[in-house]
């Protein structure tokens, strides 16, 4: 979760809340990658993909780091 928080410049507590919400709703699922048998990694589940395909309609990409602290559409 910390990697995502840093990559998106989110507060760690916010990234943790988003991840917990996605996990509880079944939008992500654990898997074990080769060479990482004891470490869980997470991937988008079938349910998560179906939700994105159905409900995540974004008209334009959102620009997060626009210098004024607000997310906005680049249009």
C-alpha positions, -999 to +999 in steps of 0.1 A: +000+000+000+029+024+007+042+020-028+008+030-042+006+059-018+040+072-028+034+067-065+002+086-064+013+111-038-015+101-015-014+101+023-007+066+035-039+064+056-060+073+025-043+046+004-049+021+032-086+030+033-090+027-005-072-007-004-092-020+025-125-009+008-115-027-025-104-058-006-136-060+015-157-056-017-138-083-034-123-060-061-088-073-055-076-108-046-043-122-033-020-143-054+015-156-049+040-148-076+069-170-085+097-168-060+075-150-035+057-180-019+054-164+015+046-129+003+010-121-009+006-098-038-027-084-050-044-083-084-077-071-098-103-098-093-129-108-119-155-089-098-132-058-098-128-060-135-165-063-141-171-033-118-146-012-137-160-023-171-196-015-159-193+015-136-160+033-140-168+056-169-143+085-168-149+110-196-114+124-195-082+115-177-077+132-143-045+151-137-035+147-100-004+168-096-014+201-113+004+224-089-026+238-071-034+208-050-066+199-068-075+171-092-089+184-125-096+172-160-070+183-185-096+195-210 
